[in-house]
Amino acid sequence: MISKIIAEELITKVKKEIDKAEKIVIVAHVGPDGDAMGSTLALWHYLMTIEKEPVVIVPTPFPNFLNWMPGAECVLVYENYKERSDELINSAELIFTLDFNTPSRMAKMADAVINASAPKILVDHHLHPADFAKVAISYPEISSTSELIFRLICRMGDFSKINLACAECIYTGMMTDTGGFTYNSNGQEIYIIIAELIKLGIDKDDIYRKVFNTYSEDRLRLMGFCLFHKMKVFPEYKTALITVTGKELYQFNFQNGDAEGFVNIPLSISGVDFSVFMREDTDKIKISLRSQGTFPANKVAADLFNGGGHLNAAGGESYSTLAETIKKFEDALPDYKDFLE
């Protein structure tokens, strides 16, 4: 048995909205990761089994290493199919917003979703959800949105409707948002859920291999380059910083998702509790932050880079140059030294 974390009144409201809707749109955040794809596709599979008409729309492409996920080929990328996506969003009878806490995380898709007449249901595990959804299922203590989707389906009495494809998506989201169950994963109920997913037929070892062990040679060479040439360690602040320019990414034939996980690597260095990865994107600097113990990566993300996230895993953006962004970060490090004691 797992605890009934989601309030009963929320379960009732969600079930009511699903029952009266046919055309359902499911959306995720910009730069969708494993949990965004896992939760949206899991919900998509579930809604298909109860004979609804769901569609998943994401603002920007998802990483290539998630292409194998059941249903991934049916996902619409907003920036590639804006007109069609706008039509679906505008005609939706219900919209699920998964794995983000504020509309700005949908980037250029935000206006279409917010202006749509359909009621919105938020399912998320990030802090401080904005007030934009009719129903908000927000539980930051849960390690992944995919876990919340599992709990939601079960609480609606539809565990039997979780097919293998749905189970694989749930597990993928749970696994990726905990770094392969290496952080935010001490809750015993996570493993009760995993046991249930295994009973449904998932091959957890194969999923791990598909996500983490199918990268390109170029990615491996880029990783080596970043660690040898681009990593800077600040022992006095127990911090490591990796930065990479757009030109350097081009030299390694960078593909979407190739830098996934790079930010975690410096945390394996003895004495490093905080790691930051910055890379040049088309119009901004994308920033990932990870930490160990009680150091608040999300505070740094919010203070410096208009971002946020969880205590040990956060993200942000900078619209300054890479050099200016690096300087801003390095100059601010002394302000956080007390958190690293």
NUROBA-299877 format. One record per residue (C-alpha): residue number from 1; z negated, y negated, x; residue in three letters. Coordinates in Angstrom, 3 decimals, always signed. Layout:
BEGIN
NUM_Z_Y_X_ALA .
...
This chain:
BEGIN
1_+0.000_+0.000_+0.000_MET .
2_+0.715_-3.539_+1.105_ILE .
3_-1.194_-6.566_-0.144_SER .
4_+0.188_-8.722_-2.938_LYS .
5_+0.614_-11.890_-0.921_ILE .
6_+3.178_-13.553_-3.200_ILE .
7_+1.494_-15.094_-6.233_ALA .
8_+2.157_-13.242_-9.498_GLU .
9_+3.335_-16.409_-11.252_GLU .
10_+6.036_-16.846_-8.616_LEU .
11_+7.217_-13.267_-9.084_ILE .
12_+7.486_-13.867_-12.822_THR .
13_+9.453_-17.083_-12.338_LYS .
14_+11.900_-15.538_-9.861_VAL .
15_+12.508_-12.513_-12.066_LYS .
16_+13.146_-14.780_-15.051_LYS .
17_+15.683_-16.870_-13.142_GLU .
18_+17.491_-13.796_-11.822_ILE .
19_+17.604_-12.166_-15.261_ASP .
20_+19.380_-15.117_-16.876_LYS .
21_+21.851_-15.803_-14.038_ALA .
22_+25.047_-13.969_-13.135_GLU .
23_+26.674_-16.163_-10.497_LYS .
24_+24.145_-16.431_-7.681_ILE .
25_+24.650_-18.192_-4.353_VAL .
26_+22.465_-17.392_-1.338_ILE .
27_+22.366_-19.912_+1.515_VAL .
28_+20.765_-20.023_+4.961_ALA .
29_+20.280_-22.547_+7.742_HIS .
30_+22.706_-23.880_+10.327_VAL .
31_+23.166_-21.530_+13.292_GLY .
32_+21.970_-18.506_+11.296_PRO .
33_+19.919_-16.053_+13.345_ASP .
34_+18.926_-12.452_+12.714_GLY .
35_+16.316_-13.305_+10.112_ASP .
36_+18.614_-15.700_+8.244_ALA .
37_+21.345_-13.057_+8.126_MET .
38_+18.912_-10.223_+7.479_GLY .
39_+17.220_-11.932_+4.537_SER .
40_+20.392_-13.290_+2.922_THR .
41_+22.310_-10.029_+3.208_LEU .
42_+19.316_-7.972_+2.075_ALA .
43_+19.031_-10.120_-1.046_LEU .
44_+22.831_-9.915_-1.515_TRP .
45_+22.726_-6.103_-1.455_HIS .
46_+19.804_-6.023_-3.876_TYR .
47_+21.516_-8.361_-6.345_LEU .
48_+24.664_-6.237_-6.147_MET .
49_+22.657_-3.172_-7.190_THR .
50_+21.424_-4.944_-10.325_ILE .
51_+24.990_-5.937_-11.175_GLU .
52_+24.858_-9.648_-10.436_LYS .
53_+27.629_-11.659_-8.737_GLU .
54_+26.059_-12.914_-5.488_PRO .
55_+27.725_-14.626_-2.547_VAL .
56_+26.235_-15.570_+0.830_VAL .
57_+27.242_-18.916_+2.354_ILE .
58_+26.056_-20.101_+5.778_VAL .
59_+26.718_-23.576_+7.234_PRO .
60_+28.077_-22.392_+10.583_THR .
61_+29.120_-19.043_+12.127_PRO .
62_+26.510_-16.416_+12.906_PHE .
63_+26.288_-14.681_+16.323_PRO .
64_+28.879_-12.019_+17.125_ASN .
65_+26.164_-9.424_+17.761_PHE .
66_+25.359_-9.493_+14.041_LEU .
67_+28.921_-8.716_+12.930_ASN .
68_+27.971_-5.057_+12.393_TRP .
69_+25.497_-5.859_+9.616_MET .
70_+26.422_-4.354_+6.224_PRO .
71_+28.083_-7.094_+4.182_GLY .
72_+28.593_-9.488_+7.109_ALA .
73_+32.333_-9.430_+6.508_GLU .
74_+31.755_-10.943_+3.051_CYS .
75_+29.757_-13.958_+4.259_VAL .
76_+31.451_-17.342_+3.798_LEU .
77_+31.107_-19.883_+6.620_VAL .
78_+30.918_-23.334_+5.063_TYR .
79_+32.582_-25.231_+7.896_GLU .
80_+35.553_-22.861_+7.762_ASN .
81_+35.881_-22.619_+3.970_TYR .
82_+34.380_-25.863_+2.677_LYS .
83_+36.494_-26.215_-0.476_GLU .
84_+35.904_-22.640_-1.626_ARG .
85_+32.204_-22.852_-0.733_SER .
86_+31.782_-26.106_-2.660_ASP .
87_+33.377_-24.502_-5.709_GLU .
88_+31.011_-21.531_-5.573_LEU .
89_+27.941_-23.702_-5.024_ILE .
90_+28.916_-26.082_-7.827_ASN .
91_+29.523_-23.242_-10.309_SER .
92_+26.434_-21.237_-9.350_ALA .
93_+23.843_-20.459_-12.008_GLU .
94_+21.128_-19.871_-9.417_LEU .
95_+20.828_-20.724_-5.713_ILE .
96_+18.523_-18.974_-3.247_PHE .
97_+17.709_-20.956_-0.102_THR .
98_+16.410_-18.611_+2.579_LEU .
99_+14.726_-19.015_+5.963_ASP .
100_+14.489_-22.810_+6.120_PHE .
101_+11.971_-25.342_+4.864_ASN .
102_+14.013_-28.515_+4.392_THR .
103_+17.560_-29.273_+3.195_PRO .
104_+18.491_-30.926_+6.490_SER .
105_+18.530_-27.444_+8.033_ARG .
106_+21.717_-26.795_+6.065_MET .
107_+23.494_-29.599_+7.961_ALA .
108_+26.806_-30.550_+6.311_LYS .
109_+26.223_-28.086_+3.461_MET .
110_+23.005_-29.786_+2.339_ALA .
111_+24.502_-32.312_-0.085_ASP .
112_+26.511_-29.677_-1.936_ALA .
113_+23.454_-27.468_-2.435_VAL .
114_+21.037_-30.250_-3.386_ILE .
115_+23.498_-31.861_-5.811_ASN .
116_+24.329_-28.559_-7.519_ALA .
117_+22.907_-28.247_-11.026_SER .
118_+21.703_-24.672_-10.516_ALA .
119_+17.959_-24.123_-10.062_PRO .
120_+16.929_-23.375_-6.477_LYS .
121_+14.554_-20.700_-5.266_ILE .
122_+13.183_-21.103_-1.745_LEU .
123_+12.016_-18.059_+0.189_VAL .
124_+10.769_-18.981_+3.654_ASP .
125_+8.030_-18.604_+6.241_HIS .
126_+8.162_-21.971_+8.022_HIS .
127_+5.490_-24.639_+7.795_LEU .
128_+5.658_-27.692_+5.527_HIS .
129_+8.350_-26.824_+2.958_PRO .
130_+10.103_-29.815_+1.393_ALA .
131_+9.897_-30.245_-2.366_ASP .
132_+13.471_-29.445_-3.399_PHE .
133_+13.276_-26.022_-5.070_ALA .
134_+12.282_-25.098_-8.614_LYS .
135_+10.412_-22.090_-7.221_VAL .
136_+9.017_-22.061_-3.681_ALA .
137_+7.914_-18.795_-2.085_ILE .
138_+6.570_-20.152_+1.192_SER .
139_+4.182_-18.086_+3.324_TYR .
140_+4.055_-19.195_+6.996_PRO .
141_+1.626_-16.381_+7.821_GLU .
142_+4.418_-13.840_+7.241_ILE .
143_+6.417_-13.170_+10.401_SER .
144_+9.904_-13.216_+8.846_SER .
145_+11.746_-14.217_+5.703_THR .
146_+13.235_-10.720_+5.623_SER .
147_+9.735_-9.305_+5.169_GLU .
148_+9.222_-11.703_+2.263_LEU .
149_+12.454_-10.457_+0.668_ILE .
150_+11.147_-6.890_+0.917_PHE .
151_+7.870_-7.926_-0.662_ARG .
152_+9.644_-9.891_-3.391_LEU .
153_+11.916_-7.007_-4.383_ILE .
154_+8.992_-4.590_-4.447_CYS .
155_+6.809_-6.935_-6.501_ARG .
156_+9.596_-7.248_-9.065_MET .
157_+9.345_-3.472_-9.470_GLY .
158_+12.665_-2.730_-7.796_ASP .
159_+11.793_-0.831_-4.629_PHE .
160_+14.133_+1.894_-5.862_SER .
161_+16.973_-0.653_-5.756_LYS .
162_+16.652_-1.071_-1.968_ILE .
163_+19.581_+0.944_-0.664_ASN .
164_+20.227_+1.804_+2.978_LEU .
165_+22.335_-1.299_+3.621_ALA .
166_+19.612_-3.535_+2.199_CYS .
167_+16.966_-1.744_+4.274_ALA .
168_+18.991_-2.159_+7.478_GLU .
169_+19.287_-5.884_+6.857_CYS .
170_+15.563_-6.259_+6.176_ILE .
171_+14.677_-4.406_+9.364_TYR .
172_+17.131_-6.460_+11.433_THR .
173_+15.532_-9.695_+10.262_GLY .
174_+12.007_-8.437_+10.874_MET .
175_+12.920_-7.132_+14.331_MET .
176_+14.776_-10.203_+15.562_THR .
177_+12.261_-12.776_+14.311_ASP .
178_+9.474_-11.057_+16.234_THR .
179_+11.430_-10.534_+19.445_GLY .
180_+11.586_-6.789_+18.903_GLY .
181_+7.991_-6.850_+17.614_PHE .
182_+6.647_-8.528_+20.753_THR .
183_+5.192_-11.645_+19.079_TYR .
184_+3.916_-12.638_+15.609_ASN .
185_+3.790_-8.921_+14.851_SER .
186_+0.187_-7.762_+15.008_ASN .
187_-0.207_-7.453_+11.260_GLY .
188_-0.546_-3.803_+10.312_GLN .
189_+1.430_-4.242_+7.095_GLU .
190_+4.601_-4.943_+9.106_ILE .
191_+4.503_-1.336_+10.275_TYR .
192_+3.799_+0.000_+6.808_ILE .
193_+6.998_-1.741_+5.696_ILE .
194_+8.908_-0.342_+8.674_ILE .
195_+7.733_+3.150_+7.755_ALA .
196_+9.098_+2.647_+4.237_GLU .
197_+12.425_+1.432_+5.638_LEU .
198_+12.649_+4.509_+7.861_ILE .
199_+12.050_+6.686_+4.802_LYS .
200_+15.049_+4.944_+3.256_LEU .
201_+17.147_+6.117_+6.182_GLY .
202_+17.387_+3.295_+8.713_ILE .
203_+17.880_+4.218_+12.359_ASP .
204_+15.684_+1.609_+14.033_LYS .
205_+16.761_+2.616_+17.531_ASP .
206_+20.432_+2.239_+16.643_ASP .
207_+19.805_-1.173_+15.078_ILE .
208_+18.046_-2.305_+18.249_TYR .
209_+20.993_-1.147_+20.318_ARG .
210_+23.510_-2.926_+18.093_LYS .
211_+21.596_-6.204_+18.286_VAL .
212_+20.356_-6.243_+21.864_PHE .
213_+22.571_-3.864_+23.860_ASN .
214_+26.140_-4.725_+22.900_THR .
215_+26.638_-8.003_+24.739_TYR .
216_+29.662_-8.866_+26.867_SER .
217_+29.922_-8.850_+30.647_GLU .
218_+30.340_-12.639_+30.493_ASP .
219_+26.964_-12.993_+28.792_ARG .
220_+25.247_-10.968_+31.503_LEU .
221_+26.836_-13.074_+34.232_ARG .
222_+25.854_-16.268_+32.380_LEU .
223_+22.285_-14.993_+32.195_MET .
224_+22.203_-14.389_+35.932_GLY .
225_+23.641_-17.839_+36.588_PHE .
226_+21.039_-19.504_+34.374_CYS .
227_+18.147_-17.684_+36.008_LEU .
228_+19.291_-18.160_+39.602_PHE .
229_+20.810_-21.627_+39.481_HIS .
230_+19.521_-23.386_+36.367_LYS .
231_+15.892_-22.361_+35.861_MET .
232_+13.193_-24.780_+36.954_LYS .
233_+9.533_-23.758_+36.971_VAL .
234_+6.655_-26.219_+36.670_PHE .
235_+3.620_-24.189_+37.851_PRO .
236_+1.170_-27.006_+37.158_GLU .
237_+2.214_-26.941_+33.498_TYR .
238_+2.794_-23.190_+33.187_LYS .
239_+6.277_-24.103_+32.013_THR .
240_+9.879_-23.082_+32.720_ALA .
241_+13.035_-24.966_+31.763_LEU .
242_+16.611_-23.664_+31.701_ILE .
243_+19.480_-26.071_+31.090_THR .
244_+23.200_-25.418_+30.900_VAL .
245_+26.145_-27.762_+30.427_THR .
246_+29.175_-27.282_+28.247_GLY .
247_+31.360_-27.001_+31.340_LYS .
248_+29.174_-24.226_+32.719_GLU .
249_+29.296_-22.375_+29.406_LEU .
250_+33.085_-22.627_+29.423_TYR .
251_+33.203_-21.061_+32.898_GLN .
252_+31.546_-17.975_+31.442_PHE .
253_+33.787_-17.792_+28.358_ASN .
254_+30.810_-18.620_+26.143_PHE .
255_+30.901_-17.085_+22.665_GLN .
256_+28.627_-17.754_+19.727_ASN .
257_+25.306_-15.990_+20.345_GLY .
258_+25.807_-15.382_+24.085_ASP .
259_+22.685_-17.383_+24.991_ALA .
260_+20.489_-15.655_+22.414_GLU .
261_+17.164_-14.656_+23.948_GLY .
262_+17.578_-16.547_+27.228_PHE .
263_+14.603_-18.747_+26.355_VAL .
264_+12.295_-15.717_+26.248_ASN .
265_+13.035_-14.465_+29.746_ILE .
266_+10.885_-16.938_+31.758_PRO .
267_+7.832_-15.876_+29.760_LEU .
268_+7.884_-12.672_+31.814_SER .
269_+6.941_-14.741_+34.890_ILE .
270_+3.259_-14.534_+35.724_SER .
271_+1.674_-17.887_+34.984_GLY .
272_+4.385_-19.153_+32.632_VAL .
273_+3.257_-19.629_+29.035_ASP .
274_+5.882_-22.091_+27.804_PHE .
275_+9.658_-21.793_+28.091_SER .
276_+12.431_-24.159_+26.999_VAL .
277_+16.189_-23.606_+26.934_PHE .
278_+18.625_-26.504_+26.516_MET .
279_+22.388_-26.212_+26.181_ARG .
280_+25.130_-28.701_+25.481_GLU .
281_+26.855_-28.217_+22.144_ASP .
282_+29.815_-30.101_+20.694_THR .
283_+27.858_-33.163_+19.563_ASP .
284_+24.273_-32.512_+20.570_LYS .
285_+21.863_-30.678_+22.835_ILE .
286_+20.486_-27.508_+21.228_LYS .
287_+16.917_-26.753_+22.241_ILE .
288_+14.931_-23.533_+21.910_SER .
289_+11.223_-23.355_+22.683_LEU .
290_+9.011_-20.285_+23.111_ARG .
291_+5.387_-19.875_+24.117_SER .
292_+2.611_-17.361_+24.560_GLN .
293_-0.971_-17.483_+23.393_GLY .
294_-2.093_-20.634_+21.616_THR .
295_+0.345_-23.112_+23.114_PHE .
296_+2.081_-24.944_+20.195_PRO .
297_+5.808_-24.770_+20.869_ALA .
298_+6.370_-26.182_+17.389_ASN .
299_+4.367_-29.314_+18.207_LYS .
300_+6.528_-30.065_+21.231_VAL .
301_+9.665_-29.463_+19.157_ALA .
302_+8.442_-31.856_+16.457_ALA .
303_+7.129_-34.506_+18.849_ASP .
304_+10.157_-34.680_+21.130_LEU .
305_+13.197_-33.179_+19.435_PHE .
306_+12.902_-33.736_+15.680_ASN .
307_+12.402_-30.010_+15.254_GLY .
308_+9.754_-27.502_+14.333_GLY .
309_+9.108_-23.852_+13.723_GLY .
310_+6.248_-21.511_+14.462_HIS .
311_+3.427_-21.732_+16.991_LEU .
312_+5.247_-19.543_+19.524_ASN .
313_+8.880_-20.011_+18.471_ALA .
314_+10.518_-23.309_+17.618_ALA .
315_+13.736_-25.269_+17.908_GLY .
316_+15.049_-28.798_+17.986_GLY .
317_+17.990_-31.041_+18.818_GLU .
318_+18.750_-34.050_+20.948_SER .
319_+21.587_-36.517_+20.530_TYR .
320_+21.065_-38.060_+23.956_SER .
321_+22.804_-36.779_+27.083_THR .
322_+21.549_-33.595_+28.691_LEU .
323_+20.185_-35.579_+31.631_ALA .
324_+18.304_-37.933_+29.320_GLU .
325_+16.955_-35.015_+27.304_THR .
326_+15.726_-33.257_+30.431_ILE .
327_+14.001_-36.427_+31.635_LYS .
328_+12.343_-36.965_+28.267_LYS .
329_+10.975_-33.422_+28.349_PHE .
330_+9.778_-33.556_+31.950_GLU .
331_+8.125_-36.947_+31.449_ASP .
332_+6.259_-35.609_+28.403_ALA .
333_+4.926_-32.433_+30.035_LEU .
334_+1.641_-34.032_+31.216_PRO .
335_+0.850_-34.879_+27.575_ASP .
336_+0.612_-31.162_+26.777_TYR .
337_-1.287_-29.978_+29.823_LYS .
338_-4.537_-29.623_+27.882_ASP .
339_-2.872_-27.106_+25.558_PHE .
340_-2.009_-24.938_+28.563_LEU .
341_-5.512_-24.510_+29.942_GLU .
